Amino acid sequence: MLNVIYYPVSWIMWVWHWLFDKIMPNTPGWNGLAWALSVVFLVFTLRAILYKPFVKQIRTTKKMQEINPQMQAIRKKYKNDRVKMTEEMQKLQKEHSFNPLLGCLPMLLQIPVFIGLFHVLRSFNRMGRGTAMPVGGTAEPMTAEMTRSTGNYAFSPELVENFLDARLFGVPLSSYITEPTEQFKAFVQPGAAIDFTRWQIAAVVIPLMIVASFATHMNSRAAVARQSADAANNPQTRIMNRLSLYIFPLGILATGPFFPVAILLYWVSNNLWTYVQQHVVFGRIAQEEDHAAAIKEEQRRASAPRPGEKPLPGNFDPRKTMNRGFAALAEGRNGEALTAFRQVTQFGQRNAEWQYKGRNGLVQAADELVRLSADPEQRANAAFQWTETARKDAQADDAGLPALDAYLTLRRQQLASWLRDGHDARFNTVMTEDNGILAAYEDAWLEENAEAPVPALARDRKADWARMVATAMFRSGKFDDARVYARQASTIYESILEQAEESGEADVDTAGYRSELAALKLVAAAPSEKKLRGVSAEEKQLRESEGRRGIALLSESADAEKSRITAAKNWHEAAMAAHAKKVALNAGVHEAAKDLSEAVLTQTGDGPASRLAAERRDPTTIVVAAKSTPEPGQKAAPKGKHGRPSKKSRGGGKSGKGRGGR
C-alpha cells in the first residue's frame, strides 16, 4: 500500500548514490560517504521541491498573525453561535486570501518522506524480520545471506550488498544502538568477523542525536522569536512554542537510539536546510515588507494636500475637468491642462475608482500630469500615488496599449525617483514584476506601429528598465548582475541605432541613445565584484572591447550634445579625467572603464537631458497616447481628430519616431 512512497524515495536516493559513486573511490569508507551524501541530497531534493509551499507557509503564518486580533474578536462576539462564527471566519479568510491549510502543507508532506526513508533504510537489513519462502517449503526468517542477496525497492541485490558493506566513521549506515547483535551479521560477508561494536555505533549516533536535537531547538527558537507579541501571548501558541522548543528536541534524544545512523543524518541535514532557508526567505520577506511600507509612505505623502492648495468644491465634476484639460492640451495651453489634470488627481482622494472613457480616470490624469510637468517632485508624486492602480489596469486581460503605456510612464517616474534618492535595493525585483507588462507593451506597440521604420523601438521600454536596474545594481557593488542587464539594454539600443541609420529616421534621438549606450558599455566592462571569480579569456576580451566602445561613445555623444546638455558635458569631463589617470598608471582598459562608469553613475537623474526634454514634448510617439507640449514661443500644434494634436504634428503615429515610448 505504501509502495507509492517507498519507490519514489528509493529512486531519488538511487540517483544521488549513482552520481556520487561515479566520482568516489570504490572502498568501504568512500562508499559510506557516497551513501551518506545520497541521504543528505535526498533531503535537499525534497526541500527544494517544497520550497514554494514553504514560502506560502511563511506568508500564511504572517497573514494569520496580522488577522489574529480580528479572529479573536469574532470568537468573542459569536462565542455562543458556532455557525455564525464559522461563517465570519471564512469571510475574513476570503477577504485576506488566507488559507490555513497552507501553513501545515510543507510539514505534512515531509511526514510520508520520513516514513518512506525510515522503511527503506531498515529494509536493507531484513535479517530476522523479513520472511523468505523457499520453493515447496514454509516461510522462514531471512538469514544474513538472504538479506544480502535480496533487492530493496529501487536497489538491486548488488547495491544492497554494497550498502551493507559501506561504513561511515567505521559503522554501517542502517545500524542503530538498540539493534539486536544477531543482525550485525548482515553487515559483513558470510563467515567474516564483525568489524564494529555497539559502542562504536553509539559513538557515531549520540553526537548526531545531540546535533539534531540542538539544531531543532535553535530553529524553533528562531521561529518563536519572529512571532508577533499578540501571537506569542495566545494560549494555543504558547503551548505549541513549548512543544517545539523543548519537547520535540528531547524527543529526538529519547528516540535516537532506535533510529539508524542515516535517519539521524536526515534530521541533521533537514535542520541545516531549514536554518539556511529561513534566513533567506525571512530576509527576502522583510525586504518586501520594507519595500511595501516605503511605497505606502510615498503614496501617503504624494496624496497629501500641497501647501496652499485649495480643496475641491463639493460639486466638482471630474469628467468636465478632464475634457477641459484635453481641450487645453490640444490648443497648446499646457498650464491650464496641467492644472486640470492635477485637480482630477486630487479628486482621486474621494473616489480612486472613477472611470473616464472606459479606463481609470485618475490614472489617465496622472499620466497626463507626468508628461506635462517639468517639476520632478510633482511627477514623482503622481507616480507614487497612481502607479499601483495603473498596474491593475495594465494587468487586466483586455488591457490595451493606452493602459499599458500609462502604467509604464508612471512606473518609470517612480523608478527614476528611486534612482535619484539612492533606493538601489528596490530594483532587485523590478524586472520580475514588470516583465509581463513590458512584453505585452512590446506586442501592442508592434501591432499599432506595424509599418514603423525602427521596429526595435518596441523594446525601448524594456531596455530602459534594464538600464535603470543595471545602474542601481552597479551602484550597489553587484557588478556581475549589473553586467547582465547592461548587456540586455545595450543589445536593444544598438538595434535601434542600427535601424535608425539604415532607415534614415532623423527623429530618433540617436545622441541620447549613444549617451546611454556609452554608460552601459562601461558598466558591462567593469571587473567582477569577486576577485576570485574565474573569467575566461573570451570574457576578458569582450569586457575590454566594451570598455573601449564605451569610451569612444562617451566622447562622441558628449561632443554632439555639449551645447544643450550641461550634465553630459560634466560627467564626460570627469570620466575622461579618470581615464587619463588610469592610462598614466598603465592600468588595463577594463579597470579604466570601472572608474569611468563610476563617474557616469554619480549622476542620479533620468539620464541625458535630451531624454527629459523629449519625454515632456513627445513622451510616447504612439497615436493613442502622444501629447504635444510646445516649447516656449512655439505655435500650438494643429488639431487632429477629437481635438487632439494631429499625428503629423506629434511626429508619432505609425512612424514610431522619437524616444520610443518614453
C-alpha positions in Angstrom: 0.0 0.0 0.0 2.8 2.4 0.9 4.9 1.4 -2.1 3.8 4.7 -3.7 6.0 6.3 -1.1 8.8 3.8 -0.8 9.6 3.6 -4.5 10.0 7.4 -5.2 12.1 7.8 -2.1 14.4 4.9 -3.1 14.6 6.1 -6.7 15.8 9.6 -5.6 18.3 8.1 -3.3 19.5 5.7 -6.0 20.1 8.6 -8.4 22.2 10.5 -5.9 24.2 7.4 -5.0 24.8 6.6 -8.6 26.2 10.2 -9.1 28.4 10.2 -6.0 29.6 6.6 -6.7 30.9 7.7 -10.1 33.2 10.3 -8.6 34.4 8.5 -5.4 36.9 5.5 -5.0 35.3 2.1 -4.5 36.3 1.4 -0.9 34.0 0.8 2.1 34.9 4.2 3.6 34.2 6.2 0.4 31.2 4.0 -0.3 29.8 5.0 3.1 30.3 8.7 2.3 28.6 8.2 -1.1 25.6 6.6 0.6 25.5 9.2 3.4 25.5 12.0 0.7 22.7 10.3 -1.1 20.6 10.5 2.0 21.6 14.2 2.6 20.8 15.1 -1.0 17.5 13.2 -0.9 16.6 15.7 1.9 17.8 18.6 -0.2 15.8 17.4 -3.2 12.7 17.1 -1.2 13.1 20.5 0.4 13.9 22.1 -2.9 10.6 20.7 -4.2 8.8 22.1 -1.1 10.4 25.5 -1.3 7.4 27.3 -2.8 5.0 25.6 -0.4 7.3 26.7 2.4 7.3 30.3 1.3 3.5 30.1 1.1 3.5 28.6 4.6 5.6 31.6 5.9 3.3 34.1 4.3 0.3 32.3 5.6 1.7 32.3 9.1 2.4 36.0 8.9 -1.0 36.7 7.5 -2.6 34.7 10.4 -0.6 36.9 12.8 -1.9 40.0 11.1 -5.6 39.0 11.2 -5.4 37.2 14.6 -6.9 40.2 16.5 -9.8 40.2 14.1 -10.2 36.4 14.6 -10.2 36.8 18.3 -12.8 39.5 18.1 -15.0 37.2 16.0 -14.6 34.3 18.5 -15.5 36.7 21.4 -18.5 38.2 19.6 -20.0 34.9 18.4 -18.9 32.6 21.2 -22.5 31.3 21.6 -23.1 30.9 17.9 -20.7 28.4 16.3 -22.4 28.6 12.9 -22.1 32.4 12.7 -18.6 32.2 14.0 -17.6 29.8 11.2 -19.3 32.0 8.6 -17.5 35.1 9.8 -14.1 33.3 10.0 -14.5 32.1 6.4 -15.5 35.5 5.2 -12.4 37.1 7.0 -10.1 34.5 5.5 -11.5 35.1 2.0 -11.1 38.8 2.3 -7.4 38.4 3.2 -6.8 35.5 0.8 -5.8 33.4 3.8 -5.8 29.6 3.7 -4.9 28.0 7.0 -4.1 24.6 5.3 -1.1 26.2 3.5 0.6 26.7 6.9 0.7 22.9 7.5 1.3 21.6 4.0 5.1 21.5 3.9 5.3 19.8 7.3 2.6 17.3 6.3 4.4 16.5 3.1 7.6 15.7 4.9 5.9 13.0 7.1 5.5 10.4 4.4 9.0 11.0 3.1 10.4 10.4 6.6 8.3 7.2 6.9 9.5 6.1 3.4 13.2 6.8 4.2 12.9 5.0 7.6 11.4 1.9 6.0 13.8 1.8 3.0 16.8 2.1 5.3 15.6 -0.6 7.7 14.8 -2.8 4.7 18.4 -3.0 3.7 18.9 -5.4 6.6 15.9 -7.6 6.9 17.6 -10.3 8.9 15.3 -11.9 11.5 12.4 -9.6 10.4 11.7 -10.3 6.7 10.5 -13.7 5.6 11.6 -16.0 2.8 9.5 -18.6 1.1 11.6 -21.5 -0.4 10.0 -23.4 -3.3 7.8 -26.0 -1.8 8.7 -25.0 1.7 7.3 -22.9 4.5 8.0 -19.2 5.4 11.1 -18.7 7.5 13.0 -15.6 8.8 15.6 -14.2 6.4 19.2 -15.1 7.1 22.2 -12.8 6.6 22.9 -14.5 3.2 19.3 -14.0 2.1 19.3 -10.3 3.2 22.5 -9.6 1.2 21.1 -11.1 -1.9 17.6 -9.5 -1.8 16.8 -6.3 -3.6 15.3 -3.3 -1.8 12.8 -1.4 -4.0 14.9 0.6 -6.5 18.1 -1.0 -5.3 19.4 -4.2 -6.9 20.8 -7.0 -4.7 24.3 -5.9 -5.7 23.6 -2.4 -4.4 22.0 -3.8 -1.2 25.3 -5.7 -0.5 27.3 -2.5 -1.3 25.2 -0.6 1.2 25.6 -3.2 3.9 29.4 -3.3 3.4 29.7 0.6 3.4 30.9 2.3 6.5 30.6 5.8 7.9 33.0 6.6 10.7 33.5 2.8 10.9 29.8 1.8 11.3 27.1 0.7 8.9 24.6 3.4 7.9 21.5 1.4 8.8 22.8 0.3 12.1 21.3 1.7 15.4 22.2 1.5 19.1 19.4 -0.9 20.1 19.8 -3.2 17.1 20.0 -6.9 18.0 23.5 -8.3 17.9 22.4 -11.2 15.6 21.5 -8.7 12.9 25.1 -7.4 12.8 26.0 -10.5 10.7 24.2 -8.9 7.7 26.8 -6.1 7.6 29.7 -8.4 6.8 30.5 -11.1 4.2 29.3 -14.6 5.2 31.7 -16.2 7.7 33.6 -12.9 8.2 34.2 -11.4 11.7 32.0 -8.4 12.6 34.2 -5.3 12.3 32.4 -2.9 14.6 30.9 -2.8 18.1 27.7 -1.4 19.6 29.9 1.2 21.4 31.2 2.4 18.0 27.6 2.8 16.8 26.9 4.8 19.9 30.0 7.0 19.4 28.5 8.0 16.0 24.8 8.1 16.9 25.0 10.1 20.1 26.8 13.1 18.6 24.3 13.1 15.7 21.4 12.9 18.2 22.8 15.9 20.1 23.4 17.9 17.0 19.9 17.1 15.6 18.3 18.0 18.9 20.2 21.2 19.3 19.5 22.2 15.7 15.8 21.5 16.1 15.8 23.7 19.3 17.6 26.6 17.6 15.4 26.5 14.5 12.3 26.5 16.8 13.8 29.3 18.8 14.4 31.4 15.7 10.8 30.8 14.6 9.4 31.8 18.0 11.5 35.0 18.1 9.8 36.1 14.8 6.3 35.8 16.2 4.4 39.0 16.9 3.5 39.9 20.5 -0.2 39.1 20.0 0.6 35.6 18.6 3.1 34.8 21.4 0.6 35.7 24.0 -2.1 33.4 22.5 -2.5 30.3 24.9 -2.5 27.8 22.0 0.6 29.4 20.5 2.4 29.3 23.9 1.7 25.5 24.1 3.0 24.9 20.6 6.1 27.0 21.3 6.9 24.9 24.4 6.4 21.7 22.4 8.7 22.9 19.5 11.3 24.4 21.9 11.7 21.6 24.4 9.6 18.5 23.8 10.5 17.9 20.2 14.3 18.3 20.8 14.0 16.0 23.8 12.0 13.5 21.7 15.0 13.2 19.3 17.3 12.4 22.3 14.8 9.9 23.6 14.1 8.1 20.3 17.6 8.5 18.8 18.9 5.0 20.0 16.1 3.4 18.0 16.9 5.1 14.7 19.6 4.2 12.1 22.6 6.4 11.6 21.2 7.5 8.2 17.9 8.7 9.8 19.9 11.0 12.1 21.8 12.3 9.1 18.4 13.0 7.6 17.5 15.1 10.7 20.7 17.0 10.8 20.7 17.9 7.1 17.0 18.7 7.3 17.6 21.2 10.1 20.6 22.6 8.3 18.4 23.3 5.2 15.7 24.8 7.4 18.1 27.2 9.1 19.5 28.5 5.7 16.1 28.6 4.1 14.5 30.5 6.9 17.4 33.0 6.9 17.0 33.5 3.1 13.2 33.6 3.0 12.6 35.7 6.0 15.3 38.1 4.8 13.6 38.4 1.4 10.1 38.8 3.0 11.5 41.5 5.3 12.9 43.4 2.3 9.5 43.0 0.6 7.7 44.4 3.6 10.1 47.3 3.9 9.6 48.0 0.2 5.8 47.8 0.5 5.9 50.1 3.6 8.1 52.6 1.8 5.8 52.6 -1.2 2.8 53.2 1.1 4.6 56.0 2.8 5.4 57.5 -0.6 1.8 57.2 -1.6 0.6 58.8 1.6 3.0 61.8 1.1 2.1 62.1 -2.5 -1.7 62.2 -1.8 -1.3 64.8 1.0 -2.6 68.3 0.0 0.1 70.6 -1.4 0.9 73.7 0.6 -1.6 76.4 -0.4 -3.7 74.0 -2.4 -7.4 74.8 -2.2 -9.8 71.9 -1.5 -12.1 71.0 -4.4 -15.7 72.2 -4.3 -18.3 69.7 -3.3 -19.9 69.9 -6.8 -16.5 69.2 -8.6 -17.1 67.4 -11.9 -14.0 65.4 -12.9 -15.4 64.5 -16.3 -15.8 68.1 -17.4 -12.4 68.9 -15.9 -10.7 66.1 -17.9 -12.4 67.3 -21.1 -11.3 70.8 -20.3 -7.7 69.6 -19.7 -7.6 67.7 -23.0 -9.0 70.7 -24.9 -6.4 73.0 -23.4 -3.7 70.4 -24.2 -4.8 70.3 -27.8 -4.6 74.1 -28.1 -1.1 74.3 -26.5 -2.4 75.8 -23.2 -0.3 73.4 -21.2 -0.5 75.4 -17.9 -4.3 75.1 -17.9 -4.1 71.5 -18.9 -1.7 70.8 -16.1 -4.0 72.5 -13.5 -7.0 70.5 -14.7 -5.2 67.1 -14.5 -3.8 68.0 -11.1 -7.4 68.7 -9.9 -8.6 65.4 -11.2 -5.8 63.5 -9.4 -6.8 65.5 -6.3 -10.3 64.2 -6.8 -8.9 60.7 -6.6 -8.8 61.1 -2.8 -12.6 60.9 -2.9 -13.0 58.1 -5.4 -10.0 56.2 -6.6 -12.0 54.0 -8.9 -13.5 56.8 -11.0 -13.7 55.8 -14.7 -13.2 58.1 -17.8 -14.0 56.6 -21.2 -13.6 53.0 -20.1 -10.4 53.4 -18.1 -9.4 54.6 -14.6 -9.7 58.4 -14.9 -7.2 59.1 -12.1 -4.5 57.0 -13.9 -5.2 58.9 -17.1 -5.0 62.3 -15.4 -1.7 61.2 -13.6 -0.3 60.0 -16.9 -1.0 63.4 -18.5 0.3 65.3 -15.5 3.6 63.3 -15.6 4.1 64.0 -19.3 3.3 67.8 -18.9 5.1 68.7 -15.7 8.7 69.9 -15.6 8.8 69.5 -11.8 10.5 66.2 -10.9 8.8 66.2 -7.5 5.3 66.7 -8.9 5.9 64.0 -11.5 7.2 61.6 -8.8 4.2 62.3 -6.5 1.8 61.5 -9.3 3.7 58.3 -10.0 3.8 57.2 -6.3 0.1 57.9 -5.9 -1.2 56.1 -9.0 1.3 53.5 -10.2 -0.2 50.6 -8.4 -3.7 51.5 -9.6 -2.3 51.7 -13.2 -0.6 48.3 -12.7 -4.0 46.7 -12.1 -5.4 48.3 -15.3 -2.3 47.1 -17.2 -2.6 43.5 -15.9 -6.2 43.2 -17.0 -6.8 40.6 -19.7 -8.3 43.3 -22.0 -5.6 45.9 -21.3 -4.9 47.9 -24.5 -1.9 50.0 -25.4 -3.1 53.1 -23.6 -3.4 51.3 -20.3 0.0 49.6 -20.7 1.6 52.9 -21.8 0.1 54.8 -18.8 1.4 52.3 -16.3 4.9 52.3 -17.8 5.0 56.1 -17.9 4.1 56.3 -14.2 6.3 53.4 -13.3 9.3 55.0 -15.0 8.9 58.1 -12.9 8.7 56.0 -9.8 11.9 54.2 -10.8 13.7 57.4 -11.8 12.8 58.9 -8.4 14.2 55.8 -6.6 17.4 56.2 -8.6 17.7 59.9 -7.7 17.1 59.1 -4.0 19.5 56.2 -3.9 17.0 53.4 -3.2 19.0 50.9 -5.2 17.9 47.9 -3.3 14.4 48.3 -4.5 15.5 47.4 -8.1 16.2 43.7 -7.2 12.7 42.6 -8.3 11.8 45.3 -10.8 12.3 43.2 -13.9 10.4 40.3 -12.5 7.5 42.5 -11.5 7.3 44.3 -14.9 8.4 41.7 -17.4 4.8 40.6 -18.3 3.6 44.2 -18.9 6.8 45.1 -20.8 6.2 42.1 -23.1 2.5 43.0 -23.6 3.5 46.6 -24.4 6.0 45.4 -27.0 3.4 43.3 -28.7 0.8 46.1 -28.6 3.3 48.6 -29.9 4.3 46.5 -32.9 0.6 45.9 -33.7 -0.1 49.6 -33.6 3.1 50.6 -35.4 3.3 47.8 -38.0 5.0 50.0 -40.6 7.4 51.7 -38.2 10.9 52.1 -39.8 12.5 51.4 -36.5 10.6 48.4 -35.1 13.3 47.9 -32.4 11.7 50.9 -30.6 9.1 48.5 -29.4 11.7 47.2 -26.9 12.9 50.6 -25.9 10.9 50.4 -22.7 12.4 47.1 -21.7 15.9 48.5 -22.5 15.2 51.5 -20.3 14.1 49.2 -17.4 17.2 47.1 -17.8 19.4 50.3 -17.9 17.9 51.5 -14.6 18.3 48.1 -12.9 21.9 47.9 -14.2 22.6 51.4 -12.8 21.1 50.5 -9.4 23.0 47.2 -9.2 26.3 48.8 -10.2 26.0 51.4 -7.5 25.3 48.6 -5.0 28.5 46.9 -6.0 26.7 44.0 -7.8 28.9 44.4 -10.9 28.2 40.9 -12.4 24.4 41.3 -12.0 24.6 44.8 -13.4 26.6 43.5 -16.4 23.8 41.1 -17.4 21.2 43.9 -17.5 23.6 46.4 -19.1 24.2 44.0 -22.0 20.5 43.4 -22.4 19.8 47.1 -22.7 22.9 47.6 -25.0 21.7 45.0 -27.4 18.4 46.8 -27.8 19.9 50.2 -28.1 22.4 49.0 -30.8 19.4 47.6 -32.7 17.6 50.9 -32.5 20.6 52.9 -33.7 21.3 50.5 -36.5 17.7 50.5 -37.7 17.6 54.3 -37.4 20.7 54.7 -39.5 19.5 52.2 -42.2 16.1 53.8 -42.5 17.4 57.4 -42.3 14.9 58.1 -39.5 16.0 61.6 -38.4 13.6 61.9 -35.4 15.2 59.1 -33.4 17.2 60.7 -30.6 20.5 58.9 -31.6 22.6 61.2 -29.5 20.6 60.3 -26.4 20.8 56.6 -27.2 24.6 56.8 -27.6 24.9 58.6 -24.3 23.1 55.8 -22.6 24.9 53.1 -24.6 28.2 54.6 -23.5 27.4 54.3 -19.8 26.0 50.7 -20.3 29.1 49.6 -22.1 31.3 50.9 -19.3 29.1 49.1 -16.7 29.4 45.9 -18.7 33.2 46.3 -18.9 33.6 46.7 -15.1 35.6 43.9 -13.3 33.7 41.3 -11.2 33.0 42.2 -7.6 34.6 38.9 -6.5 38.3 38.9 -7.3 38.5 35.1 -7.1 35.8 34.6 -9.7 37.3 33.0 -12.8 36.9 35.0 -16.0 37.6 33.3 -19.3 39.9 34.8 -21.9 36.9 35.5 -24.2 35.0 37.3 -21.4 38.1 39.4 -20.7 38.4 40.3 -24.3 34.7 41.2 -24.5 35.0 43.5 -21.5 38.0 45.2 -22.9 36.1 45.7 -26.2 33.1 47.1 -24.3 35.3 49.5 -22.3 36.9 50.9 -25.5 33.5 51.2 -27.1 32.1 53.0 -24.1 34.9 55.5 -24.0 34.5 56.2 -27.7 30.7 56.6 -27.5 31.1 58.8 -24.4 33.3 61.2 -26.3 31.1 61.2 -29.4 27.8 61.7 -27.5 29.2 64.4 -25.2 30.7 66.4 -28.2 27.4 66.1 -30.1 25.3 67.4 -27.2 27.8 69.8 -25.5 25.7 72.8 -26.4 22.5 71.6 -24.9 23.4 69.0 -22.2 25.4 70.5 -19.4 25.1 67.4 -17.3 26.5 65.2 -20.1 29.4 67.6 -20.5 30.2 67.5 -16.8 30.2 63.7 -16.4 32.1 63.3 -19.7 34.9 65.5 -18.5 35.0 63.8 -15.1 35.1 60.4 -16.8 37.8 61.3 -19.3 39.9 62.7 -16.4 39.5 59.3 -14.6 40.5 57.6 -17.9 43.6 59.8 -18.3 44.7 58.9 -14.7 44.3 55.2 -15.4 46.3 55.5 -18.6 49.0 57.3 -16.8 49.2 54.4 -14.3 49.3 51.9 -17.2 46.1 50.2 -16.0 44.0 48.0 -18.1 41.1 49.4 -20.1 38.5 47.4 -18.2 39.8 48.9 -15.0 39.6 52.4 -16.5 36.0 51.5 -17.5 35.1 50.9 -13.9 36.3 54.4 -12.9 34.6 55.9 -16.0 31.3 54.2 -15.2 31.5 55.3 -11.6 31.9 58.9 -12.7 29.0 58.5 -15.1 26.7 56.9 -12.5 27.3 59.7 -9.9 24.7 61.5 -12.0 21.4 60.0 -10.4 18.9 61.8 -12.6 16.9 60.4 -15.5 19.8 60.2 -17.9 20.7 62.7 -20.7 18.8 66.0 -20.6 17.6 65.3 -24.1 15.5 62.4 -22.8 13.7 64.6 -20.3 13.0 67.2 -22.9 11.8 64.6 -25.4 9.6 63.0 -22.8 7.9 66.2 -21.9 7.5 67.2 -25.6 6.6 63.8 -27.1 6.7 61.1 -24.5 5.2 58.1 -26.3 5.3 58.6 -30.1 2.1 56.5 -30.3 -1.1 57.8 -31.7 -3.3 56.8 -28.9 -1.2 58.4 -26.2 1.1 61.0 -27.7 0.9 64.6 -26.3 2.0 67.9 -27.8 3.9 70.2 -25.4 5.3 73.1 -27.5 8.4 74.8 -26.5 8.2 78.4 -25.4 7.3 80.5 -28.4 6.3 77.5 -30.5 2.9 77.7 -32.1 0.2 75.3 -30.9 0.1 72.1 -32.8 -2.7 71.8 -35.3 -5.7 69.8 -34.1 -6.4 66.3 -35.2 -9.4 64.2 -34.7 -11.3 64.7 -31.4 -9.4 67.9 -30.7 -6.0 66.1 -30.0 -2.8 67.1 -31.7 -2.6 65.6 -35.2 -0.5 62.6 -35.9 1.8 64.5 -38.1 2.4 67.3 -35.7 3.3 64.9 -32.9 5.9 63.1 -35.0 4.4 59.9 -33.9 1.8 57.5 -35.3 2.9 54.7 -37.4 6.4 56.1 -37.9 7.5 55.2 -34.4 9.7 58.3 -34.1 11.2 59.9 -31.1 12.3 58.1 -27.9 10.3 55.0 -28.5 7.5 55.4 -25.9 9.4 57.2 -23.2 
